[in-house]
Amino acid sequence: MYVGKTLVAQYPQRLSWTYTSAPQSDIFVNTPLLTGFVQTRDMRGNALPQPFHPEFEPIHMTGVQAVKILHGRQANEDLYRICLLWSGWIPGDGDRGQPRA
């Protein structure tokens, strides 16, 4: 939750909290989600046919990093890279819809 709260604190006019209550089969049903992200390019930099609006689930994202620690596959900058990736999808002046370097 701290990671999500930090992103919202940095971009309060662009990001907001929400949750979905249906369908019950959704992996993130009734969990806090951050919205406001816009992805216009894929991970290789190719333009997407239409903008994609991903939702950020901070508990899951940090949990994945914790599992990497347990398996000895973590890097010091893993969480930082996640934050850079997602902050690159926050619309702003000169937004290109891809992660910031």
KEKE-3310 file (N, C-alpha, C; in steps of 0.2 Angstrom, whole numbers, plus 5000, padded with zeros to 4 digits):
npx = (5004:5010:5018:5009:5002:5012:5014:5002:5003:5013:5007:4994:4984:4982:4981:4971:4962:4953:4941:4936:4921:4916:4919:4917:4927:4938:4955:4959:4948:4938:4950:4961:4965:4975:4971:4972:4983:4990:4994:5003:5012:5020:5030:5042:5042:5034:5020:5004:4988:4977:4975:4980:4973:4980:4978:4985:4990:4995:4998:5000:5010:5021:5022:5026:5039:5043:5043:5053:5064:5063:5067:5079:5082:5082:5085:5094:5087:5075:5061:5062:5063:5050:5042:5047:5043:5029:5027:5030:5019:5010:5000:5006:5014:5020:5019:5023:5017:5025:5037:5047:5064)
npy = (4994:5006:5009:5012:5023:5032:5035:5041:5052:5059:5062:5068:5074:5066:5052:5040:5031:5016:5002:4985:4976:4966:4955:4941:4932:4939:4942:4953:4957:4967:4973:4987:4997:5007:5020:5029:5028:5027:5018:5019:5013:4997:4986:4985:4997:4999:5006:5005:4999:5006:5017:5009:5006:5002:4995:4998:4987:4988:4979:4967:4969:4973:4961:4952:4956:4953:4939:4936:4939:4929:4918:4921:4929:4942:4960:4974:4986:4982:4986:4999:5000:4995:5006:5016:5011:5011:5024:5030:5029:5038:5051:5066:5082:5082:5068:5052:5039:5028:5020:5030:5034)
npz = (5000:5003:4992:4982:4989:4989:4975:4973:4981:4974:4962:4963:4956:4945:4947:4955:4968:4967:4966:4961:4961:4954:4940:4952:4949:4946:4948:4956:4963:4974:4980:4983:4970:4959:4947:4932:4924:4908:4894:4879:4871:4868:4878:4870:4864:4853:4845:4852:4846:4851:4866:4881:4897:4911:4927:4943:4956:4971:4982:4977:4967:4975:4983:4973:4972:4985:4985:4976:4983:4993:4985:4981:4970:4969:4965:4969:4964:4960:4965:4963:4949:4946:4950:4942:4929:4930:4933:4922:4914:4918:4913:4907:4904:4888:4887:4882:4883:4887:4897:4908:4906)
capx = (5000:5015:5020:5003:5001:5018:5013:4996:5006:5017:5003:4987:4979:4982:4980:4965:4960:4946:4941:4931:4917:4913:4916:4920:4933:4944:4960:4959:4941:4938:4956:4963:4968:4976:4969:4975:4989:4989:5000:5001:5017:5021:5036:5047:5042:5029:5014:4998:4983:4973:4978:4978:4973:4981:4977:4990:4988:5001:5000:5002:5016:5026:5022:5030:5046:5045:5044:5059:5069:5063:5070:5086:5082:5080:5090:5093:5083:5068:5055:5063:5061:5043:5040:5049:5039:5022:5026:5031:5012:5006:5000:5008:5016:5024:5018:5024:5014:5030:5041:5052:5071)
capy = (5000:5012:5011:5016:5029:5036:5037:5046:5058:5062:5063:5068:5076:5061:5045:5039:5024:5012:4994:4982:4971:4961:4948:4938:4928:4944:4941:4959:4959:4970:4975:4993:4998:5014:5021:5035:5026:5027:5015:5020:5009:4991:4986:4986:5004:4999:5010:5001:5002:5011:5017:5004:5009:4997:4997:4996:4984:4989:4974:4961:4971:4972:4954:4948:4957:4949:4932:4936:4939:4922:4914:4924:4932:4950:4965:4980:4991:4979:4990:5006:4999:4995:5012:5020:5008:5013:5032:5032:5028:5043:5056:5073:5086:5078:5061:5047:5033:5023:5021:5035:5031)
capz = (5000:5004:4985:4979:4992:4987:4969:4973:4984:4969:4956:4966:4951:4939:4950:4960:4970:4965:4967:4957:4965:4950:4942:4958:4947:4944:4953:4960:4965:4981:4982:4981:4963:4957:4940:4929:4920:4901:4890:4872:4868:4872:4882:4866:4861:4847:4846:4853:4841:4855:4872:4886:4904:4916:4934:4948:4962:4975:4986:4972:4964:4980:4985:4968:4974:4991:4983:4972:4989:4996:4980:4980:4963:4969:4963:4974:4961:4958:4967:4960:4942:4945:4951:4936:4924:4931:4933:4915:4911:4921:4908:4909:4898:4883:4888:4876:4884:4888:4903:4908:4907)
cpx = (5004:5017:5015:5002:5006:5017:5007:4999:5010:5013:4996:4982:4978:4980:4974:4964:4953:4947:4936:4928:4915:4918:4920:4926:4939:4949:4961:4953:4941:4945:4957:4967:4969:4974:4972:4981:4986:4995:4998:5007:5018:5028:5042:5047:5037:5023:5008:4992:4978:4976:4975:4978:4974:4979:4982:4988:4994:5003:5003:5009:5022:5027:5026:5037:5048:5047:5051:5065:5069:5067:5077:5087:5081:5086:5089:5088:5077:5062:5056:5061:5053:5040:5041:5044:5032:5022:5027:5024:5007:5006:5002:5010:5021:5024:5019:5020:5019:5034:5046:5059:5074)
cpy = (5006:5014:5015:5022:5034:5039:5042:5052:5062:5065:5064:5070:5071:5054:5045:5032:5022:5005:4992:4977:4965:4961:4946:4934:4932:4943:4947:4961:4962:4972:4983:4993:5006:5014:5028:5034:5025:5024:5016:5016:5002:4991:4986:4993:5005:5002:5004:5004:5007:5011:5012:5008:5004:5000:4994:4993:4983:4983:4968:4963:4971:4965:4950:4950:4954:4942:4931:4936:4932:4917:4916:4926:4939:4954:4971:4985:4988:4984:4997:5005:4998:5002:5017:5018:5012:5021:5034:5032:5033:5049:5063:5076:5082:5070:5057:5040:5027:5025:5026:5032:5033)
cpz = (5000:4997:4982:4982:4990:4980:4969:4976:4979:4963:4958:4961:4945:4941:4955:4962:4968:4967:4962:4961:4960:4943:4948:4956:4946:4950:4958:4963:4973:4984:4979:4975:4962:4949:4938:4925:4912:4897:4883:4868:4872:4875:4877:4862:4855:4849:4847:4848:4845:4862:4877:4893:4909:4923:4939:4954:4966:4979:4982:4970:4969:4983:4980:4970:4980:4989:4980:4978:4992:4992:4978:4973:4963:4967:4968:4971:4958:4959:4963:4952:4941:4946:4945:4930:4924:4931:4926:4911:4914:4916:4911:4903:4894:4884:4881:4877:4885:4894:4903:4909:4914)
residu = (MET:TYR:VAL:GLY:LYS:THR:LEU:VAL:ALA:GLN:TYR:PRO:GLN:ARG:LEU:SER:TRP:THR:TYR:THR:SER:ALA:PRO:GLN:SER:ASP:ILE:PHE:VAL:ASN:THR:PRO:LEU:LEU:THR:GLY:PHE:VAL:GLN:THR:ARG:ASP:MET:ARG:GLY:ASN:ALA:LEU:PRO:GLN:PRO:PHE:HIS:PRO:GLU:PHE:GLU:PRO:ILE:HIS:MET:THR:GLY:VAL:GLN:ALA:VAL:LYS:ILE:LEU:HIS:GLY:ARG:GLN:ALA:ASN:GLU:ASP:LEU:TYR:ARG:ILE:CYS:LEU:LEU:TRP:SER:GLY:TRP:ILE:PRO:GLY:ASP:GLY:ASP:ARG:GLY:GLN:PRO:ARG:ALA)
# end
